[in-house]
Amino acid sequence: MIQEASAMGLLRTILIILLVWFGLKILARLFAPVLVKFVAKKAEQKFGEQFGNFQNQSQQHAEQKRKEGETVIDKMPNRNAKSNDKVGEYIDYEEID
């Protein structure tokens, strides 16, 4: 038995497809911010763990290299201090024609 497609059935199918399509678009707009926040939070945790592991490894490696009684300075000196050294002397001149 062969069933013929009626115009009403075709219209109903197209209407269902459009309703599903627009429904998914609306749901995507509602849940996209939540999904983006969730993914960003997970990525932040992952990067934080990796950075923490790297920092711990570098500190352990530095502590292993130190010898007993060795002085270690962790702070860099301030390079922004103005120096009082005279670089040169300013000479005022005039052009002669």
Backbone hydrogen bonds in HBPLUS format (Angstrom, degrees):
<---DONOR---> <-ACCEPTOR-->    atom                        ^
c    i                          cat <-CA-CA->   ^        H-A-AA   ^      H-
h    n   atom  resd res      DA  || num        DHA   H-A  angle D-A-AA Bond
n    s   type  num  typ     dist DA aas  dist angle  dist       angle   num
A0010-LEU N   A0006-SER O   3.13 MM   4  6.40 159.8  2.17 149.1 154.3     1
A0011-LEU N   A0007-ALA O   2.99 MM   4  6.11 160.9  2.02 145.0 150.4     2
A0012-ARG N   A0008-MET O   2.92 MM   4  6.08 154.4  1.98 144.9 152.2     3
A0013-THR N   A0009-GLY O   2.97 MM   4  6.17 155.4  2.03 145.8 151.9     4
A0014-ILE N   A0010-LEU O   3.02 MM   4  6.26 163.8  2.04 152.4 156.3     5
A0015-LEU N   A0011-LEU O   2.96 MM   4  6.11 156.2  2.02 145.5 152.4     6
A0016-ILE N   A0012-ARG O   2.96 MM   4  6.21 156.1  2.02 147.8 153.8     7
A0017-ILE N   A0013-THR O   3.01 MM   4  6.26 162.1  2.04 151.0 155.6     8
A0018-LEU N   A0014-ILE O   2.98 MM   4  6.21 160.5  2.02 149.7 154.8     9
A0019-LEU N   A0015-LEU O   2.92 MM   4  6.13 159.6  1.96 150.3 156.0    10
A0020-VAL N   A0016-ILE O   2.97 MM   4  6.16 162.5  2.00 152.1 156.5    11
A0021-TRP N   A0017-ILE O   2.94 MM   4  6.11 159.8  1.98 147.1 153.3    12
A0022-PHE N   A0018-LEU O   2.92 MM   4  6.12 171.1  1.92 156.7 158.0    13
A0023-GLY N   A0019-LEU O   2.87 MM   4  5.87 151.3  1.95 142.6 151.7    14
A0024-LEU N   A0020-VAL O   2.91 MM   4  6.11 156.9  1.97 149.8 155.0    15
A0025-LYS N   A0021-TRP O   3.07 MM   4  6.37 151.4  2.15 143.2 151.3    16
A0026-ILE N   A0022-PHE O   3.00 MM   4  6.22 157.6  2.05 148.0 153.1    17
A0027-LEU N   A0023-GLY O   2.96 MM   4  6.20 164.4  1.99 150.5 155.0    18
A0028-ALA N   A0024-LEU O   2.85 MM   4  5.95 151.1  1.94 143.5 151.8    19
A0029-ARG N   A0025-LYS O   3.05 MM   4  6.31 152.5  2.13 143.6 150.3    20
A0030-LEU N   A0026-ILE O   3.07 MM   4  6.36 146.3  2.19 144.5 153.9    21
A0031-PHE N   A0027-LEU O   2.90 MM   4  6.04 164.7  1.92 155.3 158.8    22
A0032-ALA N   A0028-ALA O   2.84 MM   4  5.41 135.4  2.04 142.7 149.5    23
A0035-LEU N   A0031-PHE O   2.97 MM   4  6.15 159.5  2.01 152.5 158.7    24
A0036-VAL N   A0032-ALA O   2.86 MM   4  6.04 160.9  1.89 156.9 161.9    25
A0037-LYS N   A0033-PRO O   2.97 MM   4  6.12 160.2  2.01 146.1 151.2    26
A0038-PHE N   A0034-VAL O   3.00 MM   4  6.20 157.7  2.05 145.9 152.2    27
A0039-VAL N   A0035-LEU O   2.97 MM   4  6.21 163.8  1.99 152.3 156.0    28
A0040-ALA N   A0036-VAL O   2.91 MM   4  6.05 162.3  1.94 150.5 155.8    29
A0041-LYS N   A0037-LYS O   2.90 MM   4  6.04 156.0  1.96 147.8 154.3    30
A0042-LYS N   A0038-PHE O   3.04 MM   4  6.27 160.3  2.08 149.1 154.1    31
A0043-ALA N   A0039-VAL O   2.95 MM   4  6.16 159.5  2.00 149.6 155.4    32
A0044-GLU N   A0040-ALA O   2.89 MM   4  6.07 155.2  1.95 146.3 153.2    33
A0045-GLN N   A0041-LYS O   2.98 MM   4  6.24 157.2  2.04 147.6 153.4    34
A0046-LYS N   A0042-LYS O   2.97 MM   4  6.20 158.5  2.01 148.0 154.0    35
A0047-PHE N   A0043-ALA O   2.91 MM   4  6.11 166.6  1.92 154.2 157.2    36
A0048-GLY N   A0044-GLU O   2.88 MM   4  5.96 154.2  1.95 144.9 152.9    37
A0049-GLU N   A0045-GLN O   2.93 MM   4  6.14 154.1  2.00 147.4 153.7    38
A0050-GLN N   A0046-LYS O   3.01 MM   4  6.28 160.8  2.05 148.5 153.8    39
A0051-PHE N   A0047-PHE O   2.86 MM   4  6.04 160.8  1.89 149.7 155.2    40
A0052-GLY N   A0048-GLY O   2.88 MM   4  5.97 156.3  1.93 143.6 150.7    41
A0053-ASN N   A0049-GLU O   2.90 MM   4  6.10 157.4  1.95 148.8 154.6    42
A0054-PHE N   A0050-GLN O   2.95 MM   4  6.16 158.4  2.00 146.8 152.9    43
A0055-GLN N   A0051-PHE O   2.86 MM   4  6.04 159.1  1.90 149.5 155.3    44
A0056-ASN N   A0052-GLY O   2.94 MM   4  6.10 161.1  1.97 148.0 153.1    45
A0057-GLN N   A0053-ASN O   2.97 MM   4  6.11 158.1  2.02 147.2 153.2    46
A0058-SER N   A0054-PHE O   2.98 MM   4  6.18 158.5  2.02 148.4 153.9    47
A0059-GLN N   A0055-GLN O   3.02 MM   4  6.21 154.2  2.09 147.1 154.0    48
A0060-GLN N   A0056-ASN O   2.97 MM   4  6.13 159.8  2.01 147.5 153.0    49
A0061-HIS N   A0057-GLN O   2.91 MM   4  6.05 156.4  1.97 146.3 153.1    50
A0062-ALA N   A0058-SER O   2.98 MM   4  6.11 154.1  2.05 140.7 147.5    51
A0063-GLU N   A0059-GLN O   2.94 MM   4  6.12 154.9  2.00 146.6 153.6    52
A0064-GLN N   A0060-GLN O   3.03 MM   4  6.20 145.1  2.15 142.6 151.5    53
A0065-LYS N   A0061-HIS O   3.23 MM   4  6.47 143.7  2.37 140.7 149.3    54
A0070-GLU N   A0067-LYS O   3.22 MM   3  5.54 159.8  2.26 130.3 129.7    55
